Amino acid sequence: MTICLAAALVTVAEPTGIPDESVVHREARMAWWREAKFGMFIHWGVYSVPAGFYHDQPISGLGEWIMHNGKIPMDEYQQFAKEFNPVKFNADEWVAIAKNAGIKYIVITSKHHDGFAMFDSKASDWNIVKATPYAHDPLKDLAEACRQQRIKLGFYYSQAQDWNNGGSAEGGKWDPAQQHSMDDYIDKIAASQVREILSNYGEFPAVLWWDTSIDMNPERVAKILAVVKELKPNIIMNNRLGPGFRGDTETPEQNIPAQGYKNRDWETCMTINDTWGYKRDDNNWKTTETLIRNLCDIVSKGGNYLLNVGPTSEGVIPAPEIERLNEVGAWMKVNSEAIYGSSASPFPKQLKWGRCTQKDGKLYIEVFDWPADGKLRVPLLNKGKAWLLASPHKKLKCTVESGGLAIQVPANAPDKIASVIVFQPKGKLQLQLEKALSQREDGSIFLPASSAEIVGSTAQLEGSGEQNIGYWTDAKDSVRWQVEVQKPGDFDVTIHYAVDPGSADSDFSIAVGNQAVNGKVSATRGWGDYHDLKLGTLRINRAGKTVVTVKSVNKVGLGVMNLRSIMLTPVGK
C-alpha cells in the first residue's frame, strides 16, 4: 500500500472504466457496491513471515514494504517463502468474521509489490503453490467461501511495482538481479497474471483494486485493460491503474475527505492499526469507537469504508482485529439500516454532534454526543415522526422551534458510541439555513472553526468541544466564513492555532476581498498545543455580507496547521 492522499474535490462529469457507458448501465453495474458501503481489505503474503523484522532488527515503515525498506536482496527475500505455511487458514472462518461484522465485500491482495502471487500462477513460479510448503491456492477457498456466504470478492493486484519479477523501473531496484525490462514484465507477468485472476474464480473477482501507477504509461495501461475488457468488462475498478484511466472509484487512503467527492464514487481504505501487512510489533489498534464513527462519517459523505486486516503467516487474523470487528458487528446488527444503501447527508455541513445519512425518504441521524438537556436539535424546519433504531416502536416527540427541529430523547443514549435516530419528515425536506456570523457589539469579529466552510478534500472539523480545523494536508484546501459587517474599518488579525514542530513554517494568507495579510506558523509543542499569533491589519471597506478566506501559500511537513479560530479586532481597541 502506498500513501495516496485524496485528490481535490471533483466537479466534472464522471468518466468511467467503460468507454461510452450509458448512465443506466453504470447505475446497474455499480448498484451492489453502492448498496454495500462496508468492505474488508486483506493484506496477506510472504511479508507476514518476517513480520516487520530483518536479521532480528525492526524495519521501519509498512509491514508489506519490508523488502523495499530493508533493501533485502531477491534471493534472500525469496527464502521467506519456504517458511510461509498458513496451515491455520480457514476461508470459511475469515468470511464469517467479515459477515458477522456487517461487511458485504472482501478485497484481498492477489499480488503485492514484492511480486509474490497468492494464487497458482503459470506466469511466474514465485507463487504460493510452487514456492511454499503450503502448495495450495487460498484464493480458490476464499472464492468458494464467499459464494457460500453471499459475500462479494475482489482482488488487489500490484500491476506496476514488482520487486521480484522486474516491475517498477524507477525507485524499486536495489539488487542487480532486479534489472529487467518494464515492458517485458508487463507482457510476460502482469498482463498474464491479470488474465489468470480474471479466469479462474468463476464470477469473481467483482472488483479489481490496482495499486500505484509508477512507470505505467498509456501503452502499458492499454495492454492490461485489453485483458480486463475481454474477460470481465463489467468489473468495478479503482483509479490507480495508470495515466489516462480514472476507473470507477476514488481511493483516499488512511483519511476521510472533508466533503467526500462530488460526482464520483469513492472508498476510504484504512488500517485497524498502523500497517497493512502483518507486523508483529504494531499494536496501535484503533478503538471500536473510532471504527464505528469512521463508518458513519464516510457513509454520511457518500463513500464506502474498506477496513483492513493483516493475517499472520499461519493464516490467522490477529485477535485484536477480530475483537473490534465483532464489536462493530454488534453495532451493525442494530443500526445497519442507517448504513446499507444510504446516501450522503442532505446538510451542507457536518452536524457538530454526529452524522446523518438518508434513504427512502427518511433521515438516519447518528448521534455521537448525546444531548445533556434531552433535546436533539437538528437544522430542519420540517415536522415529522422520529424513533430510535434500537427501539423502533417507541416514537419520540418532535417540535419545530426557533432553533429548528427539536427531538425529545431519553436521558441516556442507547449506544455510547453512536445512537441512531430515524426521522421521517412531512413533505419536502426544508433545511434551516445557517445565518452569517454577526459582528459583535464592540466591533470585533470572531470566526470559530465550527462555523467555517471547508473547501477541498482533506481539511476537516475535529473535536466535540472547542473544535478546530485539522487534517489540513492538501495545500489547495481553504477555509472561509461569511460575516455580516455593520461597522467596517481596519482590523488587527489574530489566529488561534497549533502545529507540530515538523510542520512549522507553513505560509498562509487571510483575505477579505482584494486585501490579504500573510503569516507563517511558528512551532508549538504539537497539534494540541494552541497559541495566538498576531499577523497584521486588514481593511473591510463597507458594511454588509463579506467573506473571510484562509489559504495555504506554502505547506511544510504533514499539514498547514490546526486552526481553532480567527479574531478580527478594530484597530485601537
N, C-alpha and C positions, 0 to 999 in steps of 0.2 A: 504494500500500500504506500502511496506517495501523497504527501500533504498537497492538497489542491483546493485552495480557498475558493469560495463561491464567487462566480462572476457577477458583474453588475446586473442590476435588475433588467430583465429582458422585456422590451415593449414592442418588438416587431412581430410580424406574423410568424406562426410556428412552423418551421420546417420539420420534416420527419425523416426516418430512416428509409422510407419508401418513396421514390420519386413519383410526383403527380398523384399522391394518395388522396382520395376523397375524404371529406370530413366524416361521412358515415362509416367508411371503412376504418378510419383511425379510431373513432369512438368505440367501435366493436372490438378492435384489436387491443385497445388499452383498457377495456372495461374491467377485466378481472384484477388488474394491477391497481387501478384507481379504487376499487372496492376494498382491496386487501389492507392497505395502509401500514401494515406491520410485517416486516420480514426479518429473517435471521441470516447474517453473514457468517460463514465459517472459513477461517484461515487455517489450513492444515497441510502439513508437508514435512519434508526431511528436516527443516529448520527446527522442528519440535524436538529433535534428538539433542543437539547442543543446548537448546532452550535458553539462549542468550549468553552462553559461556564458551570460550575458546581457550584451550590449554589452561582450564580452571580459572580463567580470568573473565570477569564480566565485560561484555562488549556493549557499548552504549548504543542507543537507538532502538529501532523496532526489531522484534524477535525474528521476523521473516527476512530481515535485511542483514542478518549476521554474516553471510558470506561476503557481501559487499563491504560492510562496515569493518569487518575484521580482516579484509583483503586475504581471504583464505584461498589458496590455490585450488584449481579444479579437481585434481586427482585426490587431494586431501579432503576436500569437502565431500566428494562423492563416496568416501568411506563411511560417512554417516548413514548412507542408505542401508548398509549391512546391519545397522542397529535399529532400523526402522521396522518394527514388527508389531503393528497395532492389533494384537490378538484380543484386546478387550473392546474393540469397536463393535458396536451393535447398532445398525442402521435404524431398526425399529425403535430403539430407545431414544436415539437422537431426535427422530421425527416426533416421537411422543412428547419429548421435552419441549420442542418448539410448539407443538399443537396445544399443550397444556398452558403455555404462556400466552396463547391467543394469537400466535404467529401464523400467517397464511401462506408464506412462501420462504424458501431457503435458497441462498446463493452460496455455492462452495467453490473454493479455488481448485479448478481442474489443473492449472499450472500457474505457479507464481514466478517471480523474477529469477529464481535460481534454476528455472527450466525443468524442474522435476515434474513429470506428468503423473497425476494421481489416477491414471487410468491405463489400460493396456494399449500402448501406442506402438504402431508399426513404423512410425516416422523417426522415433528415437528410442534406443534401449534404456535411456535414463528415465525409467518409469517404475512405478510401484510393483508391477508384475514381474519385470525382468531384473530389477536391481536390488530387490529386498527379499528377505526370508518370508515375508508375508505372501508374496506371489499371487495376489488376488486384486481384482478391480473393485474398490469400495463404492465407486460411483454407481455401479450396477445395483448394488444392495440398496444404496440410498434412493435411487430412482424407483425401485420396486416398493420400498417402504413409503415413499411419497405417494405413489399410486394407490397403495392400500389405505393410507390415512388421508387421502384427498388434500395433499399439500402440493403446491407448485414447486418445481425445482429449476433453478438456474445455475449456470456455470460462469465463474470468473475465469478469464483467460488473459495472461500477460502476453500480448502479441508482439510487443516491441523489445522489452528488456528480457534477455535470456542469457544469464552469465555462464551457462554450460553448453549451450547449443549455438552460440555465435550471434545472438541478437545484441542490440544496443551498441552501435559502433562508437558512440561517444560517452565517456564517463562510466562505462560499465565493464572496462577491461583493465586488469592489473597483472594478468598472468599470460605469458607468451602463448600458452595453449588456447587462449580465448580468441586469437586472431583469425577471424573468419569473415566472409563477405556477408553483409547485411541482406543483400538481395538473395543470395543462396539460402540464407536462413529462412527468409520469408517463403521462398518457393518450396524448400525441402522439409521445413519443420512447421512453421506457423500455419500456412495455408493447409497443409496436410493434416495437422492435428485439429484444426478447426473443423475440417471435414469429418474427422473421426468422432469428435464430441457431438457433432450435429447428427450423426448417422446411427449411433449405437445404443441410444437410450429411449427409443420409442417416441412418445410425444414430447419428451424433454430433450434439451432444456427449453424452458419457457422464456428465459432471459439469458442474454449474453452480456456479461459485465466486463468490458475491456478496461485495461489499466495502463496508463501512461502512454503517450504518443511520441516518446523520444525517438528521433531519427525516422519516423514514419513520414512518407511523402505521398502525394495523391496516387502515384502508381502502385505503391505498396498497399495502400488502403483499398484500392480497386481490386487487387488480387484477392484479398481476404473477403471483401464484400461480395465478390462474384460467387464464392462458395456459399455464403450465407443466403444469398438470393436464390441460388439453385435449390438448396436443401430445406431452408426454413424461412421463407420470405416474410412471414407474419410474426417473427420473433421480436421481442422487445429488446432494444439495445440502448446502452448509455452513451455518453458524449465523449468518451476517452479513446476512441479508435485512432484518430489521426486528423490531419488538416483537411478542412472542407466537409467534415462529417460531424453533424451535431447530434445525431441519434434521436432517441425519443425522450431521454431524461437527463436533467442536470444532476450533478453529483457532489454537492457540498460535503466536505469531509471533516469530521470532528467539530463541526459548528452548525448552528441553525441560523439561516439567513433571517435578518430582522423583519423583512416583509415577504419572504418567500419569493416566488418567481411569477411574473405576470405572463400568461400565455405559454407557459412551459410546465410540463410535468417534472417533478423533482423528488429527490430522495436523499435525505441525510444519512450517511453511513457513519457509524460511531462505535468505539470500543466500550466494553464494560470496565476494563481497567485502562492501562496506558498503551498497550501494544495489541497488535492484531494476531500474529502468530504467537504460540505459547512461549512464555519466558518465565522461568521458574522463580525469579526474584521480583516479579511485578505483582504486588499485592495491593495496588492502589485502586481498590474497587469502588466504583460509583455506587451510591446508595440507591435503594429501591425508589425512594422519593424522587431522586434525580431522573431515574429512568422513566418513571410514570409521567412526571411533569414534562420531560423532553417529548414523550409521545404526544401528550396533549398539545404542547406548543407547536410541534411540527405539523400535526394534522390541522390545527387551527389556522395554519398558514397555507394549507393546501398540499402538503407534502406527505411522503412516506418515510418511515423510520426503519432503517436497515441496521439492526443491532448485532454486533459481532461476538462470537465465541471463538476461543483458540484451544482446540483439543491437544492433549499430550501425545507423545509418540506411541503410547499404548492404545490410543483411541478413546480416551476418557475426556469428557468435558469437565473442566475443573468444578469442584463442588461449590465454591462461592458464586460462580456464574449460574449454576443450576438453581441455587437457593434464591437468587434475585429473580430469575426467570419465573420460578414458581410463585413468588410474591406478586410479580407483575400479572401473572395469570389469574391469581385470586382477585385482583382488582378488575381485570378484564371480564371475568365471569359475571360481575355485577354491572359493569359500565361500558361494555364493548359496543352497545348501541350508539354511543356517542362517538365512536371511532370508525367502525366499518362503514364504508360507503358514504361518509360525510364529506362535506365541502368546507372551504375556509370560512372563517368568521366574517360576518357582514360588517363588523365595526372597523372603521379606518385605522384605529389604533388598538393595540392590545389592552385588554382590561387590566387594571392595576392589581386586582386581587385574584386573577385567574385567566382562563382562556375560554373560547367559545367555538363550537362547530355547529353546522346546520345540516338538516336532512329532512325531506318530506314535509316541509313547511314548519318544522319545529327547530328551536334553538336548544343546543345542549351546552349548558353553562358549567364548566369545570372550575370549581371554586378551590383555590389553594389556601387563601387566607379567609377563614370563616368570620363573618361579621360579629363583633362583640355585642352590638346592640340588637341583634336579632333581625335586622333588616338588610337584605342584599340589594344594593342599589345598582340598577342596570340602565345605561344611557339609551332608553327606549321610551316612546310615547304611547305604545300600544297597551290596551288591556288584554287579558287573556287568562289561560289556565297554566298552573305550574305544579310540578311534583318532583320528588326525589326519585332517581332511578333505583335507589335502594329500597324505596317504599312507594311503588307506583300507584297504589290505591288511595294514598292519603294526599289530598290536594292541599296546596299552600296558598294562603291568602295573598292576592296581588292588588296593589293600588298604584295609580299614577299620581305622583306628587310633583312639586316644583323641581325636585332634583331628578325626575324621571321615574321609571318603573321601580317600585319597592316590593320585594318579595319577602314575606314574613317566613323566617326559617326557624327550626328548632334551636335550642340553646347550644347543643353540641353537634359538631359535624359528624355525619355518619362515617366518614372516612378521613383520617388525619392527613392524608396526602393530597387527595383530590376528590371532593364530593361533587356529584353531577346532578344538577337541577335541569329538568326539561321545562321549557316554556313554549306554549303553543299560542301565538299571538292571534288576536282577532283582526282580520283584514290585512292589508298590505303593511309590511314592516316599515315602521317610522322611527328612524334613528334620531336621538336627541343630539343636535349639532353642538359641538364644543365651542364655547364663546372664546373670542380673542382675549388674551390677557390684558388686564387694565393697568394703567399707571397708578401708582399709589398716591395718597393724598400729599405726601411730601415731595412728589415729583419723581421719585425713583421708580425703576422698572426691574422687577425680579423675574428671572427666567429659570424656573426649575426644570430639571431633566424630565420629570413626569409629564410636563406639558409640551415637550418638544415633538416635532415631526422629524422622523429619521428618514433620510433619502439615501438609498443604497442597499447593500446586501449583507453587510456584516455587523455594523454597529447595532446595538440593541439596548433596550431598557432593562436594567438589572435592579434587584432588591425589592423588598416588600415594605420597608420603612422609608427612610430617606433614600430615594432612588438615584441612580446615576446612569449615564450612557457609557457602556463599556463594549468590549469585543470589537473595538474600532480598528480592525486590522486592514481594511481596504482604504487607502488614502483618497479614493474617489468618493467615498461616502461623505455626507454632510448632514448638518443638524440645523433646524430653523424653528423660529417661533413667530407667531402672528400677534402683534401687540396693538391695542387701541391707545393712541397717544393723545392726551389732552393738552399737555404743556411741552411743546418742542423746545429744543435748545441744545446746549453742549453737555455731554455726559462722560464722567470718568467710568472706565470699564474694568471690572474685576471678575475673574473667573475663580471658581472653587473646584479644584481638580486634584487628581492623584496620578502618579506614573511610576512604573518600575524603573530603577536606575538604568537597566538595559535598553529602555525605550525613551530615555530622556533626550532632550534637544530636538524633538519634533517641532517643526514650524507650522503655524496655523494662522488663520485670519478670521476676524469677526467683522461682518459688513452690514451696513444699512444703506440701501440704495446704491449710489455710486461711491460711497465712502467706506473705508475699511481701516482697521487697526490691526497690526501684525504682532504676533507674540511667539515665544519659544518656551516650551515647558521644561522647567528645571526638574531634576530628580527629586522625588520624595522617597520615603522609605519603603515604597511598594504600592501596589494597586489599591490598597485600602487606606493609605495614609494621605488625607486630604489637606490641602493648603490653599490659601488665597494667593492669587497672582494679579497684581495691578498692571494694566497694559498701557493705557493711554486714553485719548479722548476721541469720542465720536459725536458728530452733529446730526441731530434729527431736525430737518428743516421745517416740517409742517405737521399740523395735527391730523389725526385720522389713523386709519389702519396702516401699519408698516410691518416689514418682515426683517428680523434679525437672523443672520445666517452665519454658522461657523463652518469653515472649510479647512481641510488639511492642505498645507503647502508642500511640506516635505516630511514624510514619515520615517522615523528611526526605530529600528527594533520591531517588536511584535505589534504594537498598537500606538495610535496617536496619543490617547490619554483616556482616563476615566473622568468624565465631566459631570459634575453634580449640579452646578448652577452658574448663571451669569448675573451680575448685578450692574445695572447702569444707574449711576448716581449723578444728579445735577451738579455741574461744576460749582464749587464754592459751598457745598453743603456737606 
